[in-house]
Amino acid sequence: MADVTFSPQRKAEDRTRDRIDVAPRFTNADVIRLNNLFRGQDAAEVVASVIGAGLIGETAIVSSFGAESAVLLHLVTRVAPDMPVLFLDTGKHFPETLAYRDELAARLGLNLVNLTPDAEELAKKDATELRWSYDPDGCCEIRKVKPLEKALTDFDTSITGRKGFQSSTRQGLPRFELDGSTGRLKFNPLANWTREMLDDYFAEYDLPRHPLEAEGYPSIGCSPCTSKVKPGEDPRSGRWRGWDKTECGIHSEVTPMDDDPANDPAF
């Protein structure tokens, strides 16, 4: 690994200058190399390696404090206990989610950062607080996408808890991917985990479950746009039910790398 270098390993002042010039942090070549370098390795080993070696630069965890969030938070903060945990406090969460957030923050000693929508924009574009009912994309843009993008400006990488099994639009999810055109990296340590692996991890470390999971909510977002999931449905089928919408805008549907089969997900 000593001969592998990535752009975020440069000096902090160089990274700061790049941000001012809006230069890319990572390239597609970096992503391919990272996926190949850690192919077949255990998720905990990958997390420890990339964080310990500084391969992904300034990093934050993005957590919804949903049904499976405790696994990612525990896995990463065992290695980096002070890493910022960004939570989008949209104003539309279930009370159970907010309580679960507070429970995990206390239990794991999280460096929790609550992100809220811009008050003026909310007053201008969602004064009735009903935008979710006729324009869910616009609601997500105001309450999730913009606050997170602003917060991630100073980071090279965001760590997410996405898994490939969660829905058809997440199949083929790689461990490392570019975040749109920003040059920022997304690191998905649990990309190839199964439901059984998650359950085993919860049991091994005696982690608390989200209280709504037992009530039929395997994927939990904002309360107006989250419904129970029927047997046999994708875990995320209860999100934005009835709309042609599968992601809030923070993430997009997975497009597998097509230049070489060896560059596909790092299983």
Phi, psi and omega in degrees: 000347186296332184267007180262121179234145179230154186306322182290357179280356180290173181298153182301322182293329177292320179294321179297317179297321178299318181297320179297321181275359182056040177276151181298142176277313181235159176241169177299326178297321177299317182297316179298317181295319179295315179299319180287322183298322185253017179301131176084354181276150177298145184302317180297322178294320180295314179302312181297321183291309186289325178285315181297324181270358179068028185285342185242012173067206180291126192228145174226149173270136173252117185232137175269352187053044178269201190299327185245008189297330184300327182295308180299314182299317179293315183300315185280317185286348170295328180268320184229078186297337182263003182299133179300138176247110185269123179239126180274101180274086190286343186087003182235012183285156170297144174302328180296325179293317180295322177293321179293319175305311183294323179295313180292323179300319179287317183295318185260357180065044187287147171273076189280133176235112179272125180254132181238154178295158176292125185298320180293320179292323176298314181297326183280319190251349180212052183297328180277348185061026180243013183300330179303332187280341180231346179212072183298328177296317179295322178296314179296323180300315182288316191267342183234301190299308183294314179299323181288317180301319178298317182291330184276359182306322184267011181242148176273331187217143169244140178258128181242164180256019182295146177230147182293333184282350189294328180196166180296332181280355177249000177296141182083012181298125177275166177290322182237138179207160175279144178267085180058223184261009185283341187080000177282153180260143167250131180245119182245081186302331185259020186308320185255014179285150177257169176302321181296320179296320178296314180299320179296321181292317176304315183291317183299321184254010176051050181273142180288146178265154174295131185299336181278346181299318181291346180265007177103021179243086179284343176225125191234119176239219177292145188299320182293337186248019180234127178232167179293154181254135180277155178305133178092349179276159172301146179304332182262009183292343178275002179267126180053042182301134181092353178248152174277068187211130181237344181224156183281344183117341175290321177242155176243170177298147184286132173244103182301145177297135187245007183279334181197133180304333181291348182267000180286183191313141184277082179272000000 
